[in-house]
Amino acid sequence: MVDVWKRYAANNCKLLLIDKMRFLLLSVLAACAGASSNYNGALRPQVHFSPPENWMNDPSVFVDKEGIYHLYYQHNPFDVVWGNMHWGHATSPDLYHWTNQPIAIAPDNSTHGIFTGSAVVDSENTSGFFSDQDNGVVAIYTLHTPELETQDIAYSHDGGRTFTKYENNPVINIGAPEFRDPHVRWHSDISKWVMAVAYPDDLVIGFYTSPNLKDWTHSSNFSQPMPGKQVECPNLVRFDVEGGQKDVLFISINPGAPLGGSTTGYFVGHWDGHRFIADHDDYIFSDFAKDYYAAQWFPPIPGKSPISIAWASNWQYAGDLPPGKLEGFRGIQTPRVNALKKNVDGIWIVTSNPVDDLQSVKGPQMSSQSAHTGSMTVDFSDIKSNAMKYDVRVVGLDDCEISGDVSFNFTSPESGEFFEGGIHLNTREFWLDRAGTHLYTTADNPHFTPTFNTTVPSFEHGQFGFSGVFDRSILETFLDDGDQVATTRFYSKSPLTVLTVSADGLCQGALVQVKAWALESGWGS
């Protein structure tokens, strides 16, 4: 019997070793495959990041000592659906021009996954990994196995390009199958690293502290009534405000968002070095459409407001979308610069706008028009990127009884498909409708909600403005300088190449102003 057991054990170990070697070889081949991928697909966004090929979801981000932005992301290098989670990797000098890098962290075998986390520059060598450098990088991530989710770390001596897994992993193991998405930042007020991490099924965010990124102590838990059946991807972010600072705890939920599937929202409050205390019980949604999830925040950058990046999709249909291997349907939204301010009702809200107003990809101005009534058209069919930014502003609303509608429409002259939206000025209802694009609709997936709307609180100073970033198969809409934002994916059979802005029934003295700019591809030729 002993000999039989020895033979069984030896054969089983060989099979495990073969599986591990096969998986690692596939990972290496996948890491090299994207270098020559084609970014010219008709639906492939040009100013939004997407992977060279195959699946991506949640991002993880940091900035290195040279000021280069690093985007890690949940990546399946083998298929267009979720699974086999690796950390994909890309770098950028400006968040718009990206260079794809080899896979940063891979699992050891096909039953493990490298889930969402964060990365930090350990400039003071608190970890002890970097005795002779001040630019060492430590990645903190969730290791997912069939039995457990634990928090592990890996370290990099080359600026976050390649990583070595810590030999004494895991650094936190509470014996739970659902325990993930650590977000870590240095807090100088307590001279410790602070981790926010999700207990998904309990709808609880845990806080841990550490002096060295290896030894962690549980500090507190945060729980408030919020929608959703699970919480994920917590981020604790500090904002400068008039008279001091405030903290915001961002939490993503999935499933159970009010519009279905997944979304991200936040609580405004104060981190006291031990716990997060919310100002109120309200969970504020970051986006009023359906394709914004797992928002991740860069570490503080001197001289800049907080910057975020999120996954531009929804778990209700992300794995079911048109599956072109190289199209990169599942990418991220534009990088956003954020601020915390009080709205007209005295409520703290996070505002979001594209970083640097897209200056590094902003091309020539295509149009500047104004009208009291009628339509204004911008034909951008000759723009190679099929991407553009537009601004619409309605002025003169303080001199008359508000009435009428302002609408916009992106149209394909070839197929007649369209994406439309606008505002009913008398009710202040802003709406979006993607039902006019036909490659993927509610007939393909009933959860692909076609319409979205929100109410604008007021028309301050007698005017209202909205802007948009249109990029082949994604439209981001920003109301009143980012007070409200909508991220929407759409899939048309033919490119949408004409923008029409229309004014109808406006009160006397009101005027609609339209400006539009071409956007250049961040992927070059």
QUIURRA-V108424 format. One line per field, one symbol per residue. phi: phi as a letter, one per 30 degrees, with the letter a starting at -180 (. if undefined). psi: psi as a letter, one per 20 degrees, with the letter a starting at -180 (. if undefined). A space follows every 10 residues. Layout:
phi: ???
psi: ???
This chain:
phi: .ddddddddd dddddddddd dddddddddd dcddecdccc edcdecccdb deaidbbedb bacddciddc ccadbcdcac bdkhdccdab badbibcccd cdedbcddad ccbcdeaabb dcdchddidb dbacbdcccc bcccbecbbb ccbbbbccij dbbcdddced cbbcicdbaa idcbbdcddc hbdcccbcce ddhbcccbba dbicccbdca bbbbeadjcb cbhdbcbccd bejlbbcbcc bcbadjdedj icabbaccab ccjbbccdda dddcddbccb cbahebcdee ceibdecbbb dcabddbedc deceecdiec ccdddbcbbc bcddcicdbc cbbeehhied bdcddcabba adajcbcbcc dcdedhbacb bbbcbidcca ddajbbbbac bcddcidabb albdddcidc bbbcddcbdb bdddaddded bbaacdeacd hibbbbbbcc bibbbccbch hidbbbcbca bcdbddbbcb cbbbidddjd bccbbbbdcd ddcic
psi: hghggghggg hghggggggg ggghghgggh hihihjqpjj qhioqhjpqq rhraqqcprp qrprhjjppp oqqppoiirj rqrlprorpq qqijjhoqpp rqpgpqrhri iqqoaqbrqq omhjlhhjim hkqjkqpppp rpoprhhqpr prqqqpikkj gqqppphkqq hpojkqinnr lpopqpohhj lqppppqpng hilqpqpqqq ijigoqppgr qppqpqrqiq qrlqpoppqp rpjbqqqpop pqqpajqhiq cqrqarppcp ojihrpoqhr ipoppipjbj loqlpqpqqp ppjqrpprqr pmapihjhjj rpkphjhlhn brrqpppqqp rpaijjppqp qpqppkkkhi jpbqphqorq qhraqpqook hjohikqrpq pppprkiijr opraqprqop qohgijqqpr aapohhikpp qqojiipjhp aihhoiimph qqrrppgrnp kkrpqqrqop mfkppppppl kjhqqpppqq oqhqqpjppp pqppkqqpiq qpppqqqqpq pijb.
